[in-house]
Amino acid sequence: MPNKDKGVVRRAIVTPDKHFPLADIPAIKCLKKTIEIVKPDIYIDLGDVGEWSAFSHWKWKRKKAPPLEFLIEDFDQDVKDVNKGMDMIDESLDKVNCKERYITEGNHDDWCNMAVEKYPYISQYKFANAVKLKERGYKYYQFGKKLKIGKLYFYHGHQYGGQYHTANHIRKLGCNIMYGHWHDLQQMSATHMDGPKSAWSIGCLKDMSSEKNAWLGNRPINWAHGFAIVDFYKGGLFTVHIIQIIKGRTSLWGELIEGK
């Protein structure tokens, strides 16, 4: 394994949309094994950690939602499922003593907050409360807020879309940025007056099967499983390594990692 101390100030693992309980478990196991090999200083979750189907405003788009008392059981099941998924990752982070943890809230995560806006007396279902971010040691960035480490920004990724959304992010924001949301792998670079900038879309860790994504109507998708390792140097400079997972397998530093 390469020596992390040779010029690298800090190393981060960055993960995109997991949508627990609809995560791809072999991909999650690849992530866990990578955490335990890399021993990152920083862990960044880009949001949509949960699917949160019980909280979805789309669920009742064509029909009236029942009274709150009929929703609570499903709310509680979602909370249980998402916490169970986060526990899987935190177990590996705890094992390697990675204490610097961040999460940038995703649009699915924000559905929890929307439910609390509608029913203000159920504040325990606010996203940050539901997944116990304070107890887990995560610094929380609300939906749309951007985390900056060195010269690289992170957020969920929903603000600028289109076929070439990485290009749109650079054009609109003019900074180095990494995000999820779109579930695909994409990179774009451009040179501005103050130097080169890049944007990265780092895929997802969600089950990509048509059975788990019925809303797509069986249409072909360009999603991909992946996450990123970012090495930060002095002066805020950094190098990005995209780790793509294909059929539950990836490689790291010449070592095959299988999600078994």
C-alpha positions as CSV (number, residue, x, y, z in Angstrom):
1,M,0.0,0.0,0.0
2,P,1.4,3.5,-0.9
3,N,2.6,5.6,2.0
4,K,0.0,8.2,2.7
5,D,2.5,10.4,4.5
6,K,4.7,11.1,1.5
7,G,3.5,14.6,0.7
8,V,-0.2,14.0,1.1
9,V,-1.6,16.3,3.8
10,R,-5.0,14.6,4.1
11,R,-7.0,11.9,2.3
12,A,-10.8,11.8,1.8
13,I,-13.3,9.2,0.7
14,V,-16.3,10.8,-1.0
15,T,-19.5,8.8,-1.6
16,P,-22.6,9.6,-3.6
17,D,-26.3,8.5,-3.5
18,K,-26.9,5.3,-1.6
19,H,-30.7,5.4,-1.2
20,F,-30.8,3.0,1.7
21,P,-32.6,0.5,1.8
22,L,-32.2,0.4,-2.0
23,A,-28.4,0.5,-1.9
24,D,-26.4,-2.0,-4.0
25,I,-24.9,-4.1,-1.2
26,P,-21.9,-5.5,-3.2
27,A,-21.0,-1.9,-4.0
28,I,-21.4,-0.9,-0.3
29,K,-19.2,-3.8,0.7
30,C,-16.5,-2.6,-1.9
31,L,-16.7,0.9,-0.2
32,K,-16.4,-0.6,3.3
33,K,-13.3,-2.6,2.2
34,T,-11.8,0.5,0.6
35,I,-12.3,2.5,3.7
36,E,-10.5,-0.1,5.8
37,I,-7.6,-0.2,3.3
38,V,-7.3,3.6,2.7
39,K,-7.9,4.6,6.3
40,P,-9.1,8.1,5.3
41,D,-8.7,11.2,7.4
42,I,-12.0,12.6,6.0
43,Y,-15.3,11.0,5.0
44,I,-17.8,13.0,2.9
45,D,-21.3,11.8,2.1
46,L,-22.9,13.7,-0.8
47,G,-26.5,13.1,0.2
48,D,-29.5,11.0,-0.7
49,V,-28.3,8.6,1.9
50,G,-31.9,7.3,2.0
51,E,-34.6,6.6,-0.5
52,W,-37.2,7.9,2.0
53,S,-40.1,6.6,0.0
54,A,-42.6,7.0,2.9
55,F,-41.7,10.7,2.9
56,S,-41.9,11.3,-0.8
57,H,-44.1,14.1,-2.0
58,W,-44.5,12.1,-5.3
59,K,-46.2,9.2,-3.4
60,W,-49.4,11.2,-3.1
61,K,-49.2,13.2,-6.3
62,R,-52.4,11.8,-7.7
63,K,-54.2,11.1,-4.5
64,K,-54.8,12.6,-1.1
65,A,-52.5,11.6,1.6
66,P,-54.1,9.8,4.6
67,P,-54.0,11.4,8.1
68,L,-50.6,11.4,9.8
69,E,-51.4,8.6,12.2
70,F,-51.6,6.2,9.2
71,L,-48.1,7.4,7.9
72,I,-46.1,7.0,11.1
73,E,-45.4,3.3,10.8
74,D,-43.9,3.8,7.3
75,F,-41.9,6.8,8.5
76,D,-40.5,4.7,11.3
77,Q,-39.6,1.9,9.0
78,D,-37.7,4.3,6.7
79,V,-35.8,5.7,9.6
80,K,-34.8,2.2,10.8
81,D,-33.7,1.2,7.3
82,V,-31.6,4.2,6.6
83,N,-29.9,4.1,10.0
84,K,-29.1,0.5,9.5
85,G,-27.4,1.4,6.2
86,M,-25.5,4.3,7.7
87,D,-24.4,1.9,10.5
88,M,-22.7,-0.3,7.9
89,I,-20.5,2.6,6.7
90,D,-19.9,4.1,10.1
91,E,-18.7,0.7,11.3
92,S,-15.8,0.9,8.9
93,L,-15.1,4.5,9.6
94,D,-15.0,3.8,13.3
95,K,-12.7,0.8,12.7
96,V,-10.1,3.1,11.1
97,N,-10.7,6.0,13.5
98,C,-12.0,8.4,10.8
99,K,-13.5,11.1,12.9
100,E,-13.8,14.0,10.4
101,R,-17.2,13.3,8.7
102,Y,-19.4,15.5,6.6
103,I,-22.8,15.1,4.9
104,T,-24.4,17.4,2.3
105,E,-28.1,16.9,2.3
106,G,-29.7,15.5,-0.8
107,N,-33.2,16.1,-2.3
108,H,-34.5,12.7,-1.0
109,D,-33.2,13.5,2.4
110,D,-34.9,16.9,2.3
111,W,-38.3,15.1,1.9
112,C,-38.0,14.4,5.6
113,N,-37.8,18.1,6.3
114,M,-40.8,18.8,4.1
115,A,-42.9,16.3,6.1
116,V,-41.9,18.2,9.3
117,E,-42.9,21.5,7.7
118,K,-46.3,20.0,7.1
119,Y,-46.5,18.4,10.6
120,P,-44.3,20.7,12.8
121,Y,-44.9,18.5,15.9
122,I,-42.9,15.6,14.5
123,S,-39.5,17.2,14.6
124,Q,-37.8,13.9,15.3
125,Y,-38.3,13.1,11.6
126,K,-36.2,16.1,10.4
127,F,-33.4,14.5,8.4
128,A,-30.5,15.5,10.7
129,N,-32.5,14.1,13.7
130,A,-33.8,11.0,12.0
131,V,-30.3,9.7,11.2
132,K,-28.7,11.0,14.4
133,L,-26.0,13.1,12.6
134,K,-24.8,14.8,15.8
135,E,-24.5,11.5,17.6
136,R,-22.7,10.0,14.6
137,G,-20.2,12.9,14.5
138,Y,-21.2,14.3,11.1
139,K,-21.0,18.0,10.3
140,Y,-24.2,18.7,8.5
141,Y,-24.7,20.9,5.4
142,Q,-28.3,21.7,4.6
143,F,-29.8,21.0,1.2
144,G,-28.0,23.2,-1.4
145,K,-25.2,24.3,0.9
146,K,-21.6,23.6,-0.2
147,L,-18.7,22.2,1.7
148,K,-15.3,23.5,0.8
149,I,-12.0,21.7,1.6
150,G,-8.9,23.1,0.1
151,K,-9.8,24.3,-3.4
152,L,-12.6,21.8,-4.0
153,Y,-16.3,22.2,-3.2
154,F,-18.8,19.4,-2.5
155,Y,-22.6,19.3,-2.5
156,H,-25.4,17.1,-3.6
157,G,-25.4,18.1,-7.3
158,H,-29.1,19.0,-8.0
159,Q,-28.7,22.7,-9.0
160,Y,-27.5,22.3,-12.6
161,G,-28.6,19.5,-14.9
162,G,-28.7,18.7,-18.6
163,Q,-26.8,16.1,-20.6
164,Y,-23.4,17.8,-19.8
165,H,-24.1,18.8,-16.2
166,T,-20.5,18.9,-15.3
167,A,-19.9,21.6,-17.9
168,N,-23.0,23.4,-16.6
169,H,-21.6,23.4,-13.1
170,I,-18.3,24.9,-14.2
171,R,-20.0,27.5,-16.3
172,K,-22.4,28.6,-13.5
173,L,-20.1,28.2,-10.5
174,G,-16.6,28.8,-11.9
175,C,-15.0,26.5,-9.3
176,N,-13.8,23.0,-8.7
177,I,-16.8,20.9,-7.6
178,M,-17.7,17.3,-6.9
179,Y,-21.3,16.0,-6.5
180,G,-23.7,13.1,-6.9
181,H,-27.5,13.3,-7.7
182,W,-27.3,12.3,-11.3
183,H,-26.0,8.8,-10.6
184,D,-23.6,8.9,-13.6
185,L,-19.8,9.3,-14.0
186,Q,-18.9,12.5,-15.7
187,Q,-16.0,14.9,-15.7
188,M,-15.4,18.3,-17.4
189,S,-12.5,20.7,-17.2
190,A,-12.2,24.3,-18.3
191,T,-9.5,27.0,-18.0
192,H,-10.6,30.3,-16.5
193,M,-8.6,33.5,-16.1
194,D,-7.5,32.3,-12.6
195,G,-6.6,28.8,-13.8
196,P,-8.1,25.4,-14.6
197,K,-11.3,24.2,-13.0
198,S,-12.9,20.8,-13.0
199,A,-16.3,19.2,-12.1
200,W,-16.9,15.6,-11.2
201,S,-20.1,13.6,-11.0
202,I,-19.1,10.5,-9.1
203,G,-22.0,8.0,-9.8
204,C,-24.1,6.3,-7.2
205,L,-24.2,3.3,-4.8
206,K,-27.8,2.5,-5.4
207,D,-29.3,-0.7,-6.7
208,M,-29.6,0.1,-10.4
209,S,-32.0,-2.8,-11.3
210,S,-35.3,-2.0,-13.0
211,E,-37.2,-3.7,-10.2
212,K,-35.8,-1.2,-7.7
213,N,-36.4,1.8,-10.0
214,A,-39.9,1.1,-11.5
215,W,-40.5,4.8,-11.9
216,L,-38.0,4.8,-14.8
217,G,-40.4,2.6,-16.8
218,N,-37.6,0.2,-17.9
219,R,-35.9,2.9,-20.0
220,P,-32.1,2.6,-20.4
221,I,-30.0,4.5,-17.9
222,N,-26.3,5.7,-17.9
223,W,-25.9,5.3,-14.1
224,A,-22.7,3.8,-12.7
225,H,-21.5,2.6,-9.3
226,G,-18.6,4.6,-8.0
227,F,-17.1,6.9,-5.3
228,A,-14.0,9.0,-5.1
229,I,-10.7,9.2,-3.2
230,V,-9.3,12.8,-2.9
231,D,-5.8,13.5,-1.8
232,F,-5.3,17.1,-0.5
233,Y,-1.9,18.7,-0.5
234,K,-0.5,21.9,0.9
235,G,-2.0,25.1,-0.5
236,G,-5.4,23.4,-1.0
237,L,-4.3,21.5,-4.1
238,F,-5.7,18.1,-4.6
239,T,-5.9,15.0,-6.9
240,V,-9.1,13.1,-7.6
241,H,-9.2,9.3,-8.0
242,I,-12.5,7.9,-9.3
243,I,-13.2,4.3,-8.1
244,Q,-15.7,2.7,-10.4
245,I,-17.4,-0.5,-9.3
246,I,-18.6,-2.9,-12.0
247,K,-20.7,-5.9,-11.0
248,G,-19.7,-5.7,-7.4
249,R,-15.9,-5.5,-8.1
250,T,-13.3,-2.8,-8.3
251,S,-9.5,-2.5,-7.8
252,L,-7.4,-0.2,-5.6
253,W,-3.6,0.1,-5.8
254,G,-3.3,-3.1,-7.7
255,E,-5.6,-5.1,-5.4
256,L,-8.9,-6.6,-6.5
257,I,-11.8,-5.7,-4.2
258,E,-14.9,-7.9,-4.3
259,G,-18.2,-6.9,-2.7
260,K,-18.8,-10.3,-1.0
